[in-house]
Amino acid sequence: MTLINKSVLMMCIICACFNNAFAREDDELQQLQTKLTNQWTLVKSDRLRQIKTYARLEDGKHYRSFRATVVMKDTKPETLVHFLLDFDSYHKWYWQVAESKLLKKVSPTEYYVYLVHNAPAGLPDRDVILHATVELQTASKNYLTLKVQADPNYLPLRPPLVRMVAEDLSFKFTPLDSGDIYIECEGYVDPGGNVPSWAANLVQHNAPYSVSLGSLRMVKKEEYIQAKAPLPFPVFGYNEYVSKLQRGQLN
């Protein structure tokens, strides 16, 4: 067999493997779609990293909602907050983000953030303005909540980017007595414009797990672990929370 024929054969094998991989992914998405109801259905379970993702169909929504849970091992709440409030670095870990920046800090617990998302091949990229609010720990709840909601009209449109209709998320961060942090996230994304079902399903299928992996990687960075900047609001680990609760220092 000549060198050219060998090269052609190799290209055919690569293309076949590539197409088969896409076909398997599409089949998995189609099978999942047929199983979805208004109850959470498990999509992926990573026992090693303690990540689970779920999906469901809700009445009145074009796309499926998602849920993810993850355990951050040996992570201090202070480290988590330094990481979450570094909005200008979201392009380093969040799902397909090409640009990220803080637009406005309204208060220590309220922010407006701008993101540009890379879209699947053949589709225009998306941008979104996120209104983020933080709910602090209290005497009746030891967890911190971060709620994010898209505000499409906050800035003028930036063609050819398509403005996202929704990227609405709710994160619940609960410190555990083990020194870990248990995270629960629920969300819904509407990319706006015309999006084929395969592209929407692909993002909804992969993004929650990818974001969970990215967050686990980022909280291990020294820049957040060793950060000296004061936090804009108080945050407590499990033992410190219990101690302050017993002394009546929490509202």
Residue pairs with C-beta under 8 A, 6 or more apart in sequence:
1 9
25 202
26 198
28 205
29 198
29 201
29 202
29 205
32 41
32 43
32 55
32 205
33 64
33 201
35 41
36 55
36 56
36 57
36 64
37 56
37 57
38 56
38 57
38 58
38 59
39 56
40 54
40 55
40 56
40 67
41 54
41 55
41 56
42 52
42 53
42 54
43 53
43 54
43 55
43 66
43 205
43 208
43 209
44 51
44 52
44 53
44 209
45 51
45 52
46 52
46 209
49 70
49 212
49 213
49 216
50 70
50 71
50 73
51 68
51 69
51 70
51 209
51 212
51 213
51 216
52 68
52 69
52 70
53 66
53 67
53 68
53 208
53 209
53 212
54 66
54 67
54 68
55 64
55 65
55 66
55 67
55 204
55 205
56 64
56 65
56 67
57 64
57 65
58 64
58 65
58 188
61 188
61 190
62 190
63 188
63 189
63 190
63 200
63 204
64 201
64 204
65 186
65 187
65 188
66 186
66 187
66 188
66 189
66 204
66 207
66 208
67 184
67 185
67 186
67 187
67 208
68 183
68 184
68 185
68 208
68 209
68 211
68 212
69 182
69 183
69 184
69 185
70 182
70 183
70 212
70 215
70 216
71 176
71 180
71 181
71 182
71 183
72 80
72 180
72 181
72 182
72 183
72 215
72 216
72 219
73 180
74 179
74 180
75 179
75 180
75 181
75 219
76 225
76 237
77 144
77 173
77 175
77 181
77 235
77 236
77 237
78 227
78 231
78 235
79 219
79 224
79 225
79 227
80 173
80 181
80 219
80 235
81 144
81 231
81 233
81 235
82 224
82 227
82 229
82 231
83 215
83 218
83 219
83 221
83 224
84 146
85 111
85 232
86 224
87 100
87 101
87 102
87 111
87 113
88 100
88 101
88 102
89 100
89 218
90 97
90 100
90 113
90 115
91 97
91 98
91 99
91 100
92 214
92 218
93 211
93 214
93 215
93 217
93 218
94 100
94 115
94 211
94 214
95 117
95 203
95 207
95 210
95 211
95 214
96 117
96 118
96 119
96 203
96 207
97 115
97 116
97 117
97 118
98 116
98 117
98 118
98 125
99 114
99 115
99 116
99 127
100 113
100 114
100 115
100 116
101 113
101 114
102 111
102 112
102 113
102 114
103 111
103 112
103 113
103 114
103 129
103 154
103 155
104 111
104 112
105 111
106 112
108 134
108 232
108 233
109 133
109 134
109 135
109 136
109 232
109 233
110 131
110 132
110 133
110 134
111 131
111 132
111 133
112 129
112 130
112 131
112 132
112 151
112 154
113 129
113 130
113 132
114 127
114 128
114 129
114 130
114 155
115 127
115 128
115 130
115 167
116 125
116 126
116 127
116 161
117 125
117 126
117 127
117 128
117 164
117 191
118 125
119 125
119 126
119 162
119 191
119 199
120 199
120 202
120 203
123 195
123 199
124 160
124 161
124 162
124 193
125 160
125 161
125 162
126 161
126 162
126 163
126 164
126 191
126 192
126 193
127 158
127 161
127 162
127 163
127 164
128 150
128 152
128 163
128 164
128 167
129 150
129 151
129 152
129 154
129 155
130 148
130 149
130 150
130 151
130 167
131 148
131 149
131 150
131 151
131 154
132 146
132 147
132 148
133 146
133 147
134 144
134 145
134 146
134 147
134 233
135 144
135 145
135 146
135 147
136 144
136 233
136 234
136 235
137 143
137 144
137 234
137 235
137 236
137 241
137 250
138 250
138 251
139 245
139 250
139 251
142 174
142 175
142 236
142 238
142 241
142 242
142 245
143 172
143 173
143 174
143 175
144 172
144 173
144 235
145 170
145 171
145 172
145 173
146 169
146 170
146 171
146 173
147 169
147 170
147 171
148 167
148 168
148 169
148 170
148 171
149 166
149 168
150 164
150 165
150 166
150 167
150 168
152 163
152 164
152 165
152 192
157 163
162 191
162 192
162 193
163 192
164 189
164 190
164 191
164 192
165 190
165 191
165 192
166 188
166 189
166 190
167 187
167 189
167 190
168 187
168 188
168 189
169 185
169 186
169 187
170 185
170 186
170 187
171 183
171 184
171 185
172 183
172 184
172 185
173 181
173 182
173 183
174 181
174 182
174 183
174 184
175 181
175 236
175 237
175 238
175 241
176 182
176 238
177 238
177 239
179 237
179 238
183 212
183 215
185 208
187 208
189 203
189 204
189 207
191 200
191 203
218 224
219 225
236 244
241 250
244 250
